[in-house]
Amino acid sequence: MSAPADWRPRATAERLRARAALLARTRAFFAARDVLEVDTPLLVNAPVSDLHLHSATVHLSAQMPGGVPPVLYLHTSPEYAMKRLLAAGSGDIYQICHVVRGFEAGRLHNPEFVLIEWYRLGFCLNALMDEVEALVRSLLGEAAAARRCERVSYREAFGRTLGLDPLSASDAALAAAARPLAFAGDAAQLGRDGLLELLMGALVGPQLGRNALTFVHGYPKGQAALARLDPADPRTAERFELYGDGIELANGFHELADAAQQRERFGEDNAARARAGLPEVACDERLLAALAAGLPDCAGVAVGFERVLMLATGARHIDEVLAFPTARA
């Protein structure tokens, strides 16, 4: 049997050293702000319900002791577990962890990647955006020197690129805007939020963050995920994303703390999954119990570490900043 030719690491030694330096810089950043580093399980009991995220399944022995279920999932984010810590009184926390998402592979995607995720008590979105900018500038180093920062609403971003208002445009207008993508699906089946996700991912997002760090805020309520709705405009959520060179780098929320609303959103996710032909998933009852016990007012964000590392080192493909991409793991 011949030895595989792809046994060597994909990233260069120089980029591996840069990776280590940026991880150390991240920990120093949070230590200076007295934010506690935590570590939560990779294996979780409930899969994510989000229509656009796919949890990997892990089958353990059917004879697992101690009440451990034989089927578990690899987390797509440490969010649920970190919110349980927050509800238990942890205070400000952050985590640097590997996550796994199915059906994600390409120039900007590897099924396994690293998130920097943190939660700040009493922070509004503007305060969290300030902190995200500070961290990202620190990690980018010289690559951030010539970049200004801008904050635009989701409506402004769509207006710039497509000349339409995503909150009031008809579904037909959204489907028409997607035609340059050779979109041939049934707009009714994809749904309004599916069309908006498609347009943001393929047309609007790639135009954001050119020569700037661009925060986009005020996402439609159908894309609130785990964020609160904006009391000043309930059509929108208190959510933002950060873009650099057309690449999404971060996703942040003013966190939803209402257990009943969160259960309702899990139900809406399952209804959307059923329409898309995907299996329904069980709610994370431990998360819901934590919210019912009392999640403190907080804002949280996840930053894609490898994507920031790509910008910092000039890499064109995520494989270039990974020792062993999943294809050669």
C-alpha positions as CSV (number, residue, x, y, z in Angstrom):
1,M,0.0,0.0,0.0
2,S,1.5,3.3,-1.1
3,A,1.8,6.2,1.4
4,P,-0.7,9.1,0.8
5,A,0.9,12.1,-0.9
6,D,-1.1,14.6,1.2
7,W,0.4,13.8,4.6
8,R,2.1,17.2,4.9
9,P,0.4,20.2,6.5
10,R,-1.4,22.5,4.1
11,A,-0.4,25.8,5.8
12,T,3.2,27.0,5.6
13,A,5.3,27.2,8.7
14,E,5.1,31.0,8.5
15,R,1.3,31.0,8.5
16,L,1.2,28.4,11.4
17,R,3.4,30.8,13.4
18,A,1.0,33.7,12.5
19,R,-1.9,31.5,13.6
20,A,-0.3,30.9,17.0
21,A,0.6,34.6,17.4
22,L,-3.0,35.7,16.7
23,L,-4.4,33.2,19.2
24,A,-2.0,34.5,21.9
25,R,-3.0,38.0,21.0
26,T,-6.7,37.1,21.3
27,R,-6.2,35.8,24.8
28,A,-4.2,38.9,25.8
29,F,-7.0,41.1,24.5
30,F,-9.6,39.5,26.7
31,A,-7.3,39.2,29.7
32,A,-6.7,42.9,29.6
33,R,-10.5,43.4,29.7
34,D,-11.0,40.9,32.6
35,V,-13.2,38.6,30.4
36,L,-13.1,35.0,31.7
37,E,-12.0,32.2,29.3
38,V,-14.3,29.2,29.4
39,D,-14.4,25.8,27.8
40,T,-17.6,24.0,26.9
41,P,-18.3,20.5,25.4
42,L,-17.8,19.8,21.7
43,L,-20.4,17.0,22.0
44,V,-23.9,18.3,22.8
45,N,-27.3,16.7,23.3
46,A,-29.3,18.7,20.9
47,P,-28.6,19.7,17.3
48,V,-28.9,23.3,16.0
49,S,-32.4,24.1,14.6
50,D,-31.3,26.9,12.2
51,L,-32.3,26.0,8.7
52,H,-28.9,27.1,7.3
53,L,-26.7,25.2,9.7
54,H,-26.2,21.4,9.8
55,S,-25.1,19.5,12.9
56,A,-22.8,16.5,12.5
57,T,-24.0,13.4,14.3
58,V,-21.8,11.2,16.5
59,H,-22.9,7.6,17.3
60,L,-21.5,6.3,20.6
61,S,-21.9,2.9,22.1
62,A,-25.5,1.9,22.9
63,Q,-24.2,0.8,26.3
64,M,-22.9,4.3,27.4
65,P,-22.9,4.5,31.2
66,G,-24.1,7.4,33.4
67,G,-27.1,8.3,31.2
68,V,-25.0,9.5,28.3
69,P,-27.2,9.1,25.1
70,P,-25.9,6.9,22.3
71,V,-26.4,9.7,19.7
72,L,-24.8,13.1,20.2
73,Y,-24.0,16.1,18.0
74,L,-20.9,18.2,17.3
75,H,-21.7,21.8,18.2
76,T,-21.9,24.4,15.4
77,S,-21.3,27.1,18.0
78,P,-20.7,27.1,21.8
79,E,-23.6,29.6,22.2
80,Y,-26.1,27.4,24.0
81,A,-23.6,26.2,26.6
82,M,-22.1,29.6,27.1
83,K,-25.6,31.1,27.8
84,R,-26.1,28.4,30.4
85,L,-22.9,29.6,32.1
86,L,-24.1,33.2,31.9
87,A,-27.5,32.3,33.5
88,A,-25.5,30.5,36.3
89,G,-23.7,33.8,37.1
90,S,-20.4,33.5,35.2
91,G,-20.1,37.1,34.2
92,D,-18.4,38.2,31.0
93,I,-16.9,35.2,29.2
94,Y,-15.2,34.2,26.0
95,Q,-14.1,31.0,24.3
96,I,-11.8,30.0,21.5
97,C,-13.1,26.6,20.2
98,H,-13.3,24.3,17.2
99,V,-16.8,23.9,15.8
100,V,-18.2,21.6,13.0
101,R,-20.8,22.4,10.4
102,G,-22.0,20.0,7.7
103,F,-22.4,20.9,4.0
104,E,-19.8,23.7,4.3
105,A,-16.7,23.5,2.1
106,G,-15.1,25.9,-0.3
107,R,-12.7,28.9,-0.4
108,L,-14.1,30.4,2.8
109,H,-15.5,27.2,4.4
110,N,-13.9,24.1,6.0
111,P,-16.3,21.8,7.9
112,E,-14.2,22.2,11.0
113,F,-13.0,25.7,12.0
114,V,-12.3,28.0,15.0
115,L,-14.7,30.5,16.5
116,I,-13.9,33.3,18.9
117,E,-17.1,33.8,20.8
118,W,-17.8,36.1,23.7
119,Y,-20.6,37.7,25.8
120,R,-20.6,41.0,27.5
121,L,-23.1,41.9,30.3
122,G,-24.9,45.2,29.9
123,F,-23.4,45.9,26.4
124,C,-25.6,47.4,23.7
125,L,-24.8,46.5,20.1
126,N,-22.8,49.7,19.5
127,A,-20.5,48.9,22.4
128,L,-20.0,45.3,21.2
129,M,-19.3,46.6,17.7
130,D,-16.6,48.9,19.2
131,E,-15.0,45.9,20.9
132,V,-15.2,43.7,17.8
133,E,-13.5,46.4,15.8
134,A,-10.8,46.7,18.4
135,L,-10.1,42.9,18.4
136,V,-10.2,42.6,14.6
137,R,-7.9,45.5,14.2
138,S,-5.5,44.0,16.7
139,L,-5.5,40.7,14.9
140,L,-5.2,42.2,11.4
141,G,-2.2,44.4,12.4
142,E,-0.7,46.2,9.4
143,A,-3.6,44.8,7.2
144,A,-6.0,47.1,9.2
145,A,-3.9,50.2,9.1
146,A,-5.5,51.7,5.9
147,R,-9.0,50.5,6.7
148,R,-11.6,52.9,8.0
149,C,-14.7,51.6,9.7
150,E,-18.3,52.1,8.7
151,R,-21.7,51.1,10.0
152,V,-24.6,50.7,7.6
153,S,-28.1,49.3,8.0
154,Y,-29.2,46.1,6.3
155,R,-31.6,48.3,4.3
156,E,-28.7,50.7,3.2
157,A,-26.6,47.7,2.1
158,F,-29.4,46.3,-0.1
159,G,-30.1,49.8,-1.5
160,R,-26.5,50.3,-2.4
161,T,-26.1,47.1,-4.3
162,L,-29.6,46.1,-5.5
163,G,-31.6,49.4,-5.3
164,L,-34.4,47.8,-3.3
165,D,-35.7,47.9,0.2
166,P,-35.5,44.4,1.7
167,L,-38.1,45.2,4.3
168,S,-40.8,46.4,1.9
169,A,-39.9,44.8,-1.5
170,S,-42.3,42.1,-2.7
171,D,-41.2,38.5,-2.9
172,A,-41.4,38.9,-6.7
173,A,-39.0,41.8,-6.7
174,L,-36.6,39.8,-4.5
175,A,-36.8,36.8,-6.9
176,A,-36.2,39.1,-9.9
177,A,-33.1,40.4,-8.2
178,A,-31.8,36.8,-7.8
179,R,-32.2,36.1,-11.6
180,P,-28.6,37.0,-12.4
181,L,-27.6,34.1,-10.2
182,A,-29.4,31.8,-12.6
183,F,-31.8,31.2,-9.7
184,A,-34.3,28.7,-10.9
185,G,-35.9,27.6,-7.7
186,D,-39.5,28.1,-6.5
187,A,-39.5,31.4,-4.7
188,A,-42.5,30.4,-2.7
189,Q,-40.7,27.3,-1.5
190,L,-37.5,29.2,-0.7
191,G,-39.5,31.8,1.2
192,R,-38.8,35.5,1.7
193,D,-36.0,34.9,4.2
194,G,-34.4,32.4,2.0
195,L,-34.4,34.9,-0.9
196,L,-32.9,37.5,1.4
197,E,-30.2,35.1,2.6
198,L,-29.4,34.2,-1.0
199,L,-29.1,37.9,-2.1
200,M,-27.0,38.8,0.9
201,G,-24.7,35.9,0.5
202,A,-24.2,36.1,-3.3
203,L,-24.7,39.7,-4.3
204,V,-24.7,42.2,-1.3
205,G,-22.2,40.7,1.1
206,P,-19.4,40.3,-1.5
207,Q,-19.5,44.1,-2.1
208,L,-19.2,45.0,1.6
209,G,-16.0,45.8,3.5
210,R,-14.0,46.9,0.5
211,N,-11.1,49.0,1.9
212,A,-13.1,49.2,5.2
213,L,-14.4,47.2,8.1
214,T,-18.1,47.3,7.5
215,F,-20.7,46.5,10.1
216,V,-24.2,45.8,8.9
217,H,-27.0,46.0,11.4
218,G,-30.8,45.9,11.6
219,Y,-31.4,42.5,10.0
220,P,-35.1,41.6,9.2
221,K,-36.9,39.9,12.1
222,G,-37.1,36.6,10.1
223,Q,-33.3,36.5,10.4
224,A,-33.2,37.4,14.1
225,A,-31.8,33.9,15.0
226,L,-31.2,34.3,18.8
227,A,-31.3,38.1,18.8
228,R,-33.9,40.4,20.3
229,L,-36.2,42.4,18.0
230,D,-35.5,46.1,17.9
231,P,-38.2,47.9,20.0
232,A,-37.8,51.0,17.9
233,D,-38.6,49.0,14.7
234,P,-40.0,45.5,15.4
235,R,-39.5,44.6,11.7
236,T,-35.8,44.3,12.5
237,A,-33.6,42.5,14.9
238,E,-30.8,43.7,17.1
239,R,-28.2,41.8,15.1
240,F,-25.1,42.8,13.2
241,E,-22.5,41.2,10.9
242,L,-19.0,42.4,10.2
243,Y,-17.5,42.3,6.6
244,G,-14.0,42.8,5.4
245,D,-13.1,42.5,1.7
246,G,-16.5,41.0,1.0
247,I,-16.0,38.3,3.6
248,E,-18.3,37.9,6.6
249,L,-16.1,37.9,9.7
250,A,-18.5,38.2,12.7
251,N,-22.1,37.8,13.7
252,G,-23.4,39.5,16.8
253,F,-26.7,39.8,18.7
254,H,-28.3,41.6,21.6
255,E,-29.2,38.3,23.1
256,L,-32.8,37.1,23.4
257,A,-33.5,36.2,27.0
258,D,-37.1,35.2,26.9
259,A,-37.6,31.4,27.1
260,A,-41.1,31.4,25.7
261,Q,-40.0,33.5,22.6
262,Q,-37.0,31.2,22.2
263,R,-39.2,28.1,22.2
264,E,-41.5,29.7,19.7
265,R,-38.5,30.4,17.4
266,F,-37.4,26.8,17.7
267,G,-40.9,25.9,16.5
268,E,-40.6,28.3,13.6
269,D,-37.2,26.8,12.7
270,N,-38.7,23.3,12.6
271,A,-41.6,24.5,10.4
272,A,-39.1,26.0,8.0
273,R,-37.1,22.8,8.1
274,A,-40.2,20.8,7.3
275,R,-41.0,23.0,4.3
276,A,-37.4,22.5,3.1
277,G,-37.7,18.7,3.4
278,L,-35.3,18.6,6.4
279,P,-35.9,16.6,9.6
280,E,-37.2,18.4,12.6
281,V,-34.9,18.6,15.6
282,A,-35.5,18.5,19.3
283,C,-35.3,21.8,21.3
284,D,-32.3,22.2,23.6
285,E,-34.3,22.0,26.9
286,R,-31.3,22.9,29.0
287,L,-30.9,26.2,27.1
288,L,-34.6,26.9,27.6
289,A,-34.3,26.1,31.3
290,A,-31.3,28.5,31.6
291,L,-33.3,31.3,29.9
292,A,-36.2,30.7,32.2
293,A,-33.9,30.9,35.2
294,G,-32.7,34.3,34.0
295,L,-30.2,35.2,31.4
296,P,-28.6,38.6,32.2
297,D,-29.0,41.4,29.7
298,C,-26.0,40.8,27.4
299,A,-24.7,41.0,23.8
300,G,-22.7,38.3,22.2
301,V,-20.7,37.7,19.0
302,A,-18.8,35.0,17.2
303,V,-15.8,35.8,15.0
304,G,-14.5,33.4,12.4
305,F,-10.8,33.1,13.4
306,E,-9.5,31.6,10.1
307,R,-11.2,34.3,8.0
308,V,-9.5,37.0,10.0
309,L,-6.3,35.1,9.7
310,M,-6.7,35.0,5.9
311,L,-7.0,38.7,5.7
312,A,-4.0,39.2,8.1
313,T,-1.7,36.9,6.0
314,G,-3.1,37.5,2.5
315,A,-4.3,34.0,2.1
316,R,-6.8,33.4,-0.7
317,H,-8.2,30.0,0.5
318,I,-9.1,28.9,4.0
319,D,-6.9,25.8,3.5
320,E,-3.9,28.0,3.5
321,V,-4.3,28.9,7.1
322,L,-5.1,25.3,8.4
323,A,-2.5,22.7,9.3
324,F,-4.8,19.9,8.0
325,P,-8.1,20.8,6.3
326,T,-10.8,18.2,6.6
327,A,-10.0,16.8,3.2
328,R,-6.6,15.7,4.4
329,A,-7.4,15.2,8.1
